[in-house]
């Protein structure tokens, strides 16, 4: 597998079980985030990168951000607890277009508590909708969840989480990722990275300004399924602008 293929595979299976030739990583102990860059030379960017994610979104720069064109249709195909997150694979045909650039939704997954913060505030849960364009570039639509009413789609997804780590279960037809998003689609934008090894940079981050809701019980169910918090610590913003 060449370097580009490795990075693309890692990007589209964020948090997947490590390949046989890659060093195990995790969220605690010797394999935790503070040591990712030391575990494997492929993960060097986790320590040396200057545009790493997640960040605390603050110091916003006013910009003429065009509305996101979200063209999502039902397509949640399968669900897996891969040892790092709960991830849902998505069927082809759903896209996001920003600045005339179109990315196709490949998968979405979750982190509890949230990885990104907004103006210093953390949230109980964060969803990452991972997209890829025809050239292999990545865009992540991120959604923060505040405690409140249960999310109907999460109820269906959580009921299907396989009992054993690594097992994959098919999902019923008709599940639409659009149900995870807030009604207000205004967003922040910044240049970042994958939040898991190999921490590749050049990822377009599109973070919803408004939050959706999730119940306390839903967050607890997700956390129990994993057995640990799966959020990478906040990274330095450095010279990056956060556009709004």
Backbone as CSV, one residue per row, in Angstrom:
resi,resn,N_x,N_y,N_z,CA_x,CA_y,CA_z,C_x,C_y,C_z
1,UNK,0.858,-1.198,0.000,0.000,0.000,0.000,0.890,1.242,0.000
2,UNK,0.680,2.190,-0.954,1.499,3.386,-0.967,1.047,4.356,0.110
3,UNK,1.825,5.444,0.299,1.548,6.384,1.396,0.181,7.008,1.257
4,UNK,-0.191,7.457,0.053,-1.487,8.104,-0.126,-2.621,7.142,0.201
5,UNK,-2.482,5.890,-0.236,-3.528,4.913,0.032,-3.679,4.660,1.520
6,UNK,-2.537,4.615,2.240,-2.602,4.397,3.691,-3.333,5.533,4.379
7,UNK,-2.984,6.774,4.017,-3.606,7.921,4.661,-5.097,7.975,4.356
8,UNK,-5.465,7.656,3.124,-6.871,7.692,2.754,-7.649,6.628,3.508
9,UNK,-7.071,5.445,3.627,-7.735,4.375,4.361,-7.952,4.787,5.805
10,UNK,-6.924,5.370,6.418,-7.042,5.803,7.810,-8.093,6.888,7.948
11,UNK,-8.153,7.781,6.968,-9.096,8.889,7.048,-10.537,8.414,6.957
12,UNK,-10.773,7.438,6.095,-12.147,7.001,5.874,-12.606,5.992,6.921
13,UNK,-11.673,5.499,7.687,-12.032,4.587,8.768,-11.447,5.171,10.048
14,UNK,-11.818,6.414,10.348,-11.282,7.119,11.498,-11.539,6.298,12.748
15,UNK,-10.459,5.963,13.451,-10.600,5.204,14.673,-10.759,3.714,14.448
16,UNK,-10.484,3.227,13.237,-10.656,1.805,12.974,-9.603,0.993,13.716
17,UNK,-9.841,-0.313,13.812,-8.844,-1.180,14.412,-7.556,-1.059,13.627
18,UNK,-6.405,-0.956,14.310,-5.145,-0.734,13.610,-4.808,-1.891,12.668
19,UNK,-4.220,-1.541,11.540,-3.795,-2.564,10.600,-2.651,-3.365,11.215
20,UNK,-2.395,-4.547,10.646,-1.394,-5.437,11.213,-0.018,-4.774,11.279
21,UNK,0.284,-3.879,10.325,1.603,-3.272,10.252,1.676,-1.947,11.014
22,UNK,0.573,-1.526,11.639,0.565,-0.246,12.347,0.489,-0.489,13.852
23,UNK,1.117,0.410,14.608,1.150,0.283,16.056,-0.208,0.598,16.673
24,UNK,-0.597,-0.173,17.685,-1.863,0.071,18.377,-1.839,1.441,19.043
25,UNK,-2.960,2.141,18.985,-3.094,3.418,19.682,-4.432,3.431,20.400
26,UNK,-4.569,4.336,21.359,-5.809,4.403,22.115,-5.980,5.776,22.738
27,UNK,-6.752,5.833,23.807,-7.049,7.117,24.441,-6.560,7.209,25.884
28,UNK,-5.849,6.189,26.353,-5.353,6.244,27.723,-4.068,5.431,27.830
29,UNK,-3.308,5.695,28.887,-2.093,4.949,29.134,-0.992,5.216,28.123
30,UNK,-0.123,4.241,27.962,1.042,4.393,27.084,0.658,4.589,25.618
31,UNK,-0.538,4.144,25.239,-0.979,4.283,23.851,-1.845,5.517,23.646
32,UNK,-1.919,6.389,24.678,-2.785,7.552,24.635,-2.287,8.683,23.754
33,UNK,-3.110,9.727,23.581,-2.812,10.821,22.646,-1.455,11.478,22.837
34,UNK,-1.001,11.612,24.091,0.282,12.284,24.315,1.447,11.481,23.752
35,UNK,1.220,10.206,23.453,2.290,9.350,22.930,2.079,8.901,21.493
36,UNK,0.997,9.350,20.837,0.722,8.863,19.493,1.903,9.030,18.549
37,UNK,2.534,10.194,18.584,3.614,10.459,17.635,4.835,9.576,17.876
38,UNK,4.914,8.973,19.076,6.058,8.123,19.420,5.790,6.653,19.119
39,UNK,4.548,6.298,18.876,4.189,4.896,18.706,4.630,4.331,17.362
40,UNK,4.598,5.160,16.335,4.872,4.694,14.976,5.295,5.895,14.155
41,UNK,6.288,5.740,13.299,6.739,6.865,12.478,5.635,7.384,11.566
42,UNK,4.653,6.521,11.247,3.523,6.954,10.420,2.665,7.983,11.145
43,UNK,2.796,8.038,12.486,1.990,8.945,13.287,2.745,10.226,13.668
44,UNK,3.869,10.485,13.025,4.710,11.626,13.398,3.958,12.945,13.375
45,UNK,3.020,13.088,12.442,2.282,14.345,12.314,1.490,14.660,13.582
46,UNK,1.128,13.637,14.357,0.385,13.870,15.604,1.170,14.757,16.559
47,UNK,2.506,14.737,16.437,3.336,15.539,17.314,3.935,16.770,16.661
48,UNK,4.204,16.705,15.358,4.894,17.807,14.682,3.961,18.705,13.873
49,UNK,2.720,18.292,13.675,1.796,19.072,12.851,1.480,20.429,13.452
50,UNK,1.256,21.404,12.590,0.932,22.764,13.036,-0.536,23.098,12.839
51,UNK,-1.261,22.223,12.168,-2.686,22.441,11.898,-3.500,21.246,12.385
52,UNK,-3.323,20.920,13.645,-3.952,19.730,14.200,-5.361,20.013,14.739
53,UNK,-6.165,18.967,14.772,-7.514,19.016,15.331,-7.588,18.015,16.478
54,UNK,-8.458,18.280,17.454,-9.477,19.341,17.542,-8.888,20.630,18.105
55,UNK,-9.705,21.714,18.051,-9.294,22.998,18.604,-10.448,23.605,19.403
56,UNK,-10.116,24.658,20.135,-11.143,25.493,20.755,-11.452,26.596,19.756
57,UNK,-12.637,26.553,19.165,-13.017,27.551,18.167,-13.320,28.865,18.872
58,UNK,-12.502,29.875,18.605,-12.657,31.182,19.235,-11.931,32.202,18.360
59,UNK,-12.002,33.491,18.738,-11.326,34.535,17.971,-11.764,34.545,16.526
60,UNK,-13.065,34.465,16.322,-13.613,34.264,14.983,-13.315,35.427,14.033
61,UNK,-13.084,35.078,12.774,-12.834,36.045,11.712,-14.066,36.089,10.815
62,UNK,-14.635,37.274,10.657,-15.809,37.411,9.791,-15.426,37.147,8.340
63,UNK,-16.204,36.321,7.679,-15.916,35.955,6.290,-17.226,35.741,5.552
64,UNK,-17.146,35.822,4.245,-18.330,35.621,3.414,-18.469,34.133,3.108
65,UNK,-18.846,33.356,4.138,-18.999,31.919,3.939,-20.305,31.634,3.202
66,UNK,-20.204,30.936,2.109,-21.389,30.558,1.357,-22.130,29.444,2.093
67,UNK,-23.448,29.387,1.991,-24.200,28.317,2.655,-23.729,26.940,2.200
68,UNK,-23.691,26.001,3.152,-23.382,24.625,2.782,-24.539,24.049,1.979
69,UNK,-24.213,23.327,0.925,-25.236,22.623,0.167,-25.192,21.158,0.592
70,UNK,-26.074,20.802,1.510,-26.122,19.442,2.028,-27.158,18.648,1.244
71,UNK,-26.686,17.645,0.548,-27.577,16.795,-0.241,-27.479,15.377,0.306
72,UNK,-28.159,15.164,1.431,-28.132,13.863,2.082,-29.431,13.105,1.803
73,UNK,-29.292,11.816,1.594,-30.452,10.953,1.445,-30.242,9.723,2.328
74,UNK,-31.286,8.988,2.656,-31.114,7.808,3.496,-30.050,6.877,2.924
75,UNK,-29.154,6.389,3.797,-28.079,5.537,3.293,-27.192,4.922,4.353
76,UNK,-27.572,5.063,5.649,-26.796,4.404,6.699,-26.807,2.905,6.438
77,UNK,-25.633,2.308,6.244,-25.566,0.920,5.781,-25.231,-0.076,6.887
78,UNK,-24.232,0.256,7.723,-23.805,-0.682,8.755,-23.206,0.078,9.927
79,UNK,-23.082,-0.600,11.061,-22.588,0.009,12.278,-21.577,-0.919,12.935
80,UNK,-20.517,-0.337,13.486,-19.478,-1.123,14.134,-18.919,-0.360,15.326
81,UNK,-18.653,-1.058,16.409,-17.842,-0.533,17.507,-16.432,-1.016,17.199
82,UNK,-15.601,-0.124,16.651,-14.298,-0.562,16.172,-13.185,-0.455,17.217
83,UNK,-13.569,-0.188,18.460,-12.572,-0.103,19.510,-12.125,1.300,19.804
84,UNK,-12.492,2.231,18.914,-12.145,3.631,19.115,-13.369,4.538,19.094
85,UNK,-14.416,4.087,18.418,-15.653,4.850,18.324,-16.760,3.933,17.823
86,UNK,-17.957,4.462,17.743,-19.056,3.784,17.059,-19.177,4.451,15.694
87,UNK,-19.000,3.673,14.648,-18.927,4.219,13.290,-19.997,3.612,12.400
88,UNK,-20.603,4.466,11.579,-21.659,4.040,10.662,-21.191,4.270,9.230
89,UNK,-21.139,3.206,8.453,-20.800,3.322,7.038,-21.998,3.831,6.256
90,UNK,-21.735,4.614,5.195,-22.836,5.225,4.447,-22.756,4.858,2.975
91,UNK,-23.917,4.608,2.387,-23.994,4.263,0.966,-23.655,5.483,0.108
92,UNK,-23.130,5.271,-1.102,-22.786,6.386,-1.989,-24.005,7.222,-2.363
93,UNK,-23.738,8.497,-2.680,-24.791,9.347,-3.218,-25.200,10.533,-2.379
94,UNK,-24.629,10.670,-1.169,-24.932,11.828,-0.317,-23.714,12.738,-0.279
95,UNK,-23.930,14.036,-0.422,-22.808,14.961,-0.576,-22.983,16.262,0.207
96,UNK,-21.854,16.953,0.401,-21.842,18.328,0.861,-21.011,19.119,-0.150
97,UNK,-21.511,20.299,-0.499,-20.788,21.171,-1.431,-20.515,22.487,-0.730
98,UNK,-19.259,22.910,-0.744,-18.848,24.167,-0.142,-17.906,24.868,-1.107
99,UNK,-18.177,26.148,-1.384,-17.386,26.910,-2.352,-17.303,26.200,-3.696
100,UNK,-18.389,25.553,-4.101,-18.410,24.861,-5.385,-17.650,23.549,-5.396
101,UNK,-17.167,23.110,-4.237,-16.368,21.894,-4.126,-17.227,20.814,-3.472
102,UNK,-17.388,19.670,-4.136,-18.292,18.633,-3.652,-17.534,17.444,-3.053
103,UNK,-17.987,17.031,-1.868,-17.430,15.883,-1.155,-18.559,14.880,-0.905
104,UNK,-18.244,13.594,-1.018,-19.241,12.550,-0.774,-19.106,11.982,0.636
105,UNK,-20.240,11.813,1.309,-20.246,11.247,2.648,-19.842,9.772,2.605
106,UNK,-18.847,9.422,3.419,-18.365,8.039,3.482,-18.787,7.338,4.767
107,UNK,-18.709,8.043,5.888,-19.058,7.450,7.168,-19.260,8.559,8.182
108,UNK,-19.897,8.225,9.304,-19.947,9.168,10.416,-19.745,8.406,11.717
109,UNK,-19.235,9.123,12.714,-18.901,8.501,13.988,-18.982,9.561,15.084
110,UNK,-18.704,9.159,16.327,-18.968,10.040,17.462,-17.831,10.036,18.478
111,UNK,-17.792,11.146,19.251,-16.828,11.300,20.334,-17.542,11.854,21.560
112,UNK,-17.248,11.272,22.723,-17.834,11.749,23.980,-16.734,11.791,25.051
113,UNK,-16.517,12.981,25.660,-17.160,14.257,25.338,-16.662,14.793,24.011
114,UNK,-17.137,15.992,23.636,-16.767,16.548,22.336,-15.260,16.742,22.238
115,UNK,-14.751,16.652,21.028,-13.326,16.926,20.792,-13.110,18.434,20.627
116,UNK,-13.802,19.041,19.685,-13.722,20.491,19.540,-14.498,21.169,20.664
117,UNK,-14.074,22.368,21.007,-14.819,23.238,21.919,-15.233,24.480,21.139
118,UNK,-16.256,25.172,21.593,-16.655,26.440,20.986,-16.626,27.509,22.068
119,UNK,-15.741,28.491,21.880,-15.553,29.571,22.864,-15.339,29.006,24.264
120,UNK,-14.501,27.979,24.353,-14.148,27.385,25.630,-15.123,26.354,26.162
121,UNK,-16.220,26.130,25.470,-17.257,25.220,25.966,-17.141,23.834,25.343
122,UNK,-17.152,22.815,26.185,-17.201,21.423,25.751,-18.654,20.957,25.729
123,UNK,-18.928,19.910,24.947,-20.278,19.366,24.831,-20.257,17.869,25.138
124,UNK,-21.403,17.296,25.538,-21.426,15.883,25.914,-21.078,14.917,24.781
125,UNK,-21.394,15.313,23.540,-21.211,14.421,22.396,-20.937,15.252,21.153
126,UNK,-20.113,14.703,20.262,-19.826,15.357,18.977,-19.884,14.314,17.876
127,UNK,-20.566,14.650,16.788,-20.637,13.773,15.628,-19.749,14.290,14.516
128,UNK,-19.055,13.397,13.833,-18.203,13.752,12.699,-18.703,13.043,11.449
129,UNK,-19.142,13.815,10.464,-19.577,13.269,9.183,-18.404,13.422,8.217
130,UNK,-17.786,12.313,7.845,-16.537,12.328,7.081,-16.833,12.177,5.586
131,UNK,-16.351,13.144,4.807,-16.582,13.187,3.366,-15.254,13.162,2.611
132,UNK,-15.313,12.704,1.366,-14.131,12.651,0.508,-14.496,13.157,-0.885
133,UNK,-13.583,13.934,-1.502,-13.843,14.358,-2.880,-13.165,13.394,-3.848
134,UNK,-13.280,13.675,-5.134,-12.777,12.757,-6.153,-11.259,12.635,-6.148
135,UNK,-10.581,13.604,-5.502,-9.119,13.579,-5.436,-8.601,13.067,-4.096
136,UNK,-9.499,12.606,-3.236,-9.068,12.074,-1.960,-8.965,13.095,-0.841
137,UNK,-9.353,14.351,-1.108,-9.354,15.361,-0.052,-10.545,15.127,0.875
138,UNK,-10.391,15.520,2.140,-11.399,15.212,3.143,-12.059,16.464,3.712
139,UNK,-13.328,16.329,4.034,-14.079,17.383,4.718,-14.902,16.729,5.815
140,UNK,-14.885,17.342,7.005,-15.656,16.823,8.134,-16.704,17.850,8.537
141,UNK,-17.959,17.457,8.503,-19.040,18.265,9.064,-19.196,17.806,10.506
142,UNK,-18.950,18.727,11.450,-18.995,18.387,12.868,-20.241,18.968,13.514
143,UNK,-20.888,18.165,14.355,-22.105,18.571,15.046,-21.917,18.393,16.546
144,UNK,-22.168,19.455,17.311,-22.129,19.364,18.765,-23.536,19.050,19.285
145,UNK,-23.586,18.265,20.351,-24.862,17.909,20.972,-24.886,18.396,22.410
146,UNK,-25.950,19.125,22.744,-26.171,19.538,24.132,-27.245,18.638,24.732
147,UNK,-27.223,18.525,26.059,-28.185,17.649,26.717,-29.593,18.205,26.598
148,UNK,-30.530,17.360,26.236,-31.914,17.772,26.050,-32.746,16.594,25.588
149,UNK,-33.569,16.828,24.580,-34.426,15.776,24.036,-33.599,14.713,23.320
150,UNK,-33.986,13.472,23.460,-33.296,12.374,22.788,-33.364,12.551,21.276
151,UNK,-32.290,12.162,20.591,-32.261,12.195,19.138,-32.828,10.886,18.600
152,UNK,-33.840,10.977,17.751,-34.544,9.783,17.271,-33.627,8.839,16.490
153,UNK,-32.737,9.406,15.661,-31.855,8.547,14.879,-30.841,7.843,15.772
154,UNK,-30.305,8.558,16.766,-29.353,7.921,17.673,-29.994,6.767,18.429
155,UNK,-31.261,6.906,18.776,-31.964,5.811,19.449,-31.929,4.549,18.589
156,UNK,-32.175,4.699,17.303,-32.159,3.554,16.393,-30.744,2.997,16.211
157,UNK,-29.764,3.904,16.107,-28.390,3.462,15.910,-27.853,2.738,17.138
158,UNK,-28.069,3.321,18.304,-27.517,2.728,19.526,-28.105,1.340,19.782
159,UNK,-29.358,1.128,19.388,-29.983,-0.180,19.609,-29.341,-1.260,18.740
160,UNK,-28.574,-0.831,17.731,-27.967,-1.783,16.791,-26.474,-1.981,17.017
161,UNK,-25.885,-1.315,18.021,-24.446,-1.463,18.264,-24.138,-2.925,18.587
162,UNK,-23.219,-3.550,17.849,-22.891,-4.951,18.123,-22.349,-5.135,19.543
163,UNK,-22.622,-6.292,20.123,-22.205,-6.559,21.499,-20.695,-6.678,21.623
164,UNK,-20.032,-7.172,20.569,-18.585,-7.388,20.630,-17.837,-6.373,19.780
165,UNK,-16.726,-5.899,20.320,-15.873,-4.957,19.577,-15.411,-5.603,18.271
166,UNK,-15.476,-4.834,17.199,-15.012,-5.322,15.907,-16.087,-5.943,15.046
167,UNK,-17.228,-6.308,15.643,-18.317,-6.884,14.861,-19.098,-5.785,14.142
168,UNK,-19.585,-6.102,12.955,-20.352,-5.155,12.155,-21.773,-5.672,11.998
169,UNK,-22.735,-4.753,12.111,-24.142,-5.135,11.960,-24.782,-4.288,10.865
170,UNK,-25.618,-4.916,10.051,-26.344,-4.184,9.013,-27.433,-3.335,9.659
171,UNK,-27.735,-2.208,9.035,-28.782,-1.320,9.523,-29.995,-1.387,8.595
172,UNK,-31.196,-1.167,9.123,-32.381,-1.179,8.274,-32.350,-0.029,7.272
173,UNK,-32.993,-0.202,6.161,-33.037,0.842,5.134,-33.811,2.055,5.648
174,UNK,-33.461,3.227,5.097,-34.238,4.426,5.395,-33.679,5.330,6.469
175,UNK,-32.517,5.000,7.049,-31.941,5.849,8.085,-31.159,6.989,7.431
176,UNK,-31.515,8.222,7.788,-31.001,9.420,7.118,-30.135,10.238,8.066
177,UNK,-28.867,10.436,7.695,-27.928,11.191,8.519,-28.386,12.625,8.754
178,UNK,-29.234,13.147,7.878,-29.731,14.508,8.039,-30.454,14.717,9.358
179,UNK,-30.952,13.637,9.966,-31.645,13.735,11.245,-30.710,14.055,12.401
180,UNK,-29.421,13.984,12.156,-28.450,14.291,13.207,-28.119,15.774,13.288
181,UNK,-28.516,16.537,12.274,-28.094,17.928,12.165,-29.112,18.888,12.760
182,UNK,-28.645,20.031,13.267,-29.577,21.069,13.730,-30.270,21.711,12.540
183,UNK,-31.399,22.360,12.804,-32.149,23.008,11.723,-31.364,24.169,11.126
184,UNK,-30.643,24.897,11.968,-29.820,26.016,11.510,-28.488,25.469,11.014
185,UNK,-28.159,25.694,9.746,-26.964,25.111,9.140,-25.808,26.108,9.020
186,UNK,-25.854,27.237,9.745,-24.705,28.141,9.768,-23.511,27.405,10.362
187,UNK,-22.317,27.783,9.934,-21.154,26.991,10.340,-19.895,27.838,10.499
188,UNK,-18.944,27.272,11.248,-17.580,27.789,11.325,-16.724,26.933,10.390
189,UNK,-15.622,27.512,9.937,-14.741,26.762,9.054,-13.288,26.986,9.453
190,UNK,-12.511,25.906,9.484,-11.076,26.041,9.711,-10.346,24.875,9.055
191,UNK,-9.060,25.033,8.881,-8.216,24.002,8.288,-7.624,23.162,9.410
192,UNK,-7.786,21.846,9.327,-7.306,21.007,10.418,-6.800,19.660,9.959
193,UNK,-6.977,18.669,10.825,-6.428,17.337,10.589,-7.418,16.271,11.022
194,UNK,-7.070,15.023,10.780,-7.759,13.924,11.427,-7.491,14.033,12.925
195,UNK,-8.427,13.637,13.751,-8.218,13.702,15.198,-7.706,12.372,15.749
196,UNK,-7.381,11.451,14.877,-6.817,10.152,15.250,-5.604,9.877,14.373
197,UNK,-4.694,8.996,14.806,-3.548,8.646,13.963,-3.996,8.195,12.582
198,UNK,-3.314,8.640,11.517,-2.012,9.308,11.516,-2.072,10.834,11.630
199,UNK,-3.216,11.415,11.997,-3.351,12.863,12.216,-3.017,13.675,10.966
200,UNK,-3.352,13.133,9.797,-3.068,13.803,8.524,-3.740,15.167,8.464
201,UNK,-3.029,16.150,7.926,-3.552,17.514,7.837,-4.168,17.769,6.459
202,UNK,-4.703,18.985,6.290,-5.363,19.337,5.043,-6.838,18.988,5.022
203,UNK,-7.419,18.739,6.193,-8.846,18.392,6.287,-9.671,19.675,6.423
204,UNK,-10.726,19.791,5.626,-11.650,20.919,5.743,-12.599,20.641,6.904
205,UNK,-12.612,21.510,7.914,-13.522,21.353,9.047,-14.664,22.348,8.944
206,UNK,-15.886,21.835,8.986,-17.104,22.627,8.864,-17.941,22.317,10.107
207,UNK,-17.892,23.198,11.088,-18.494,22.943,12.392,-19.804,23.708,12.524
208,UNK,-20.885,22.999,12.746,-22.175,23.644,12.903,-22.167,24.594,14.108
209,UNK,-22.666,25.828,13.907,-22.742,26.790,15.009,-23.799,26.372,16.030
210,UNK,-24.935,25.923,15.542,-26.023,25.501,16.421,-25.801,24.057,16.853
211,UNK,-26.364,23.711,18.008,-26.238,22.343,18.499,-27.554,21.586,18.296
212,UNK,-27.422,20.286,18.108,-28.569,19.390,18.174,-28.663,18.908,19.624
213,UNK,-29.701,18.145,19.946,-29.849,17.664,21.319,-29.671,16.150,21.396
214,UNK,-29.257,15.715,22.570,-29.094,14.306,22.866,-29.483,14.126,24.332
215,UNK,-30.064,13.009,24.674,-30.437,12.797,26.068,-29.235,12.309,26.873
216,UNK,-29.298,12.529,28.162,-28.238,12.046,29.052,-28.092,10.543,28.936
217,UNK,-29.220,9.839,28.826,-29.193,8.381,28.707,-28.498,7.934,27.423
218,UNK,-28.682,8.680,26.325,-28.033,8.312,25.064,-26.527,8.466,25.155
219,UNK,-26.077,9.541,25.800,-24.635,9.731,25.978,-24.066,8.608,26.840
220,UNK,-24.767,8.263,27.895,-24.310,7.196,28.782,-24.253,5.854,28.060
221,UNK,-25.224,5.602,27.182,-25.237,4.346,26.438,-24.037,4.263,25.508
222,UNK,-23.716,5.369,24.840,-22.548,5.412,23.956,-21.272,5.179,24.765
223,UNK,-21.129,5.893,25.875,-19.920,5.784,26.699,-19.752,4.376,27.261
224,UNK,-20.865,3.751,27.625,-20.809,2.385,28.150,-20.376,1.403,27.065
225,UNK,-20.843,1.629,25.832,-20.473,0.740,24.728,-18.969,0.771,24.479
226,UNK,-18.358,1.966,24.617,-16.916,2.091,24.411,-16.127,1.720,25.655
227,UNK,-16.580,2.220,26.797,-15.878,1.961,28.050,-14.827,2.982,28.403
228,UNK,-14.737,4.071,27.645,-13.745,5.115,27.918,-14.124,6.376,27.145
229,UNK,-13.555,7.519,27.552,-13.740,8.765,26.809,-12.865,8.709,25.562
230,UNK,-13.421,9.085,24.408,-12.655,8.971,23.157,-12.448,10.329,22.497
231,UNK,-12.048,11.305,23.292,-11.764,12.633,22.749,-10.275,12.947,22.838
232,UNK,-9.690,13.322,21.699,-8.305,13.813,21.702,-8.287,15.188,22.366
233,UNK,-7.267,15.500,23.167,-7.194,16.828,23.790,-7.115,17.951,22.757
234,UNK,-7.522,19.147,23.187,-7.471,20.340,22.342,-6.037,20.603,21.884
235,UNK,-5.895,20.966,20.610,-4.585,21.249,20.018,-4.398,22.758,19.808
236,UNK,-3.149,23.234,19.727,-2.907,24.664,19.501,-3.482,25.131,18.163
237,UNK,-4.100,26.317,18.177,-4.642,26.877,16.943,-3.522,27.411,16.059
238,UNK,-2.474,27.905,16.690,-1.348,28.543,15.980,-1.859,29.705,15.143
239,UNK,-1.475,29.794,13.879,-1.841,30.979,13.094,-3.142,30.806,12.297
240,UNK,-3.871,29.742,12.555,-5.064,29.480,11.744,-6.225,30.411,12.083
241,UNK,-6.884,30.961,11.067,-8.118,31.694,11.330,-9.299,30.729,11.443
242,UNK,-10.241,31.055,12.299,-11.515,30.311,12.384,-12.566,31.218,11.782
243,UNK,-13.063,30.860,10.622,-13.960,31.717,9.863,-15.405,31.511,10.290
244,UNK,-16.181,32.595,10.230,-17.619,32.496,10.504,-18.389,33.424,9.568
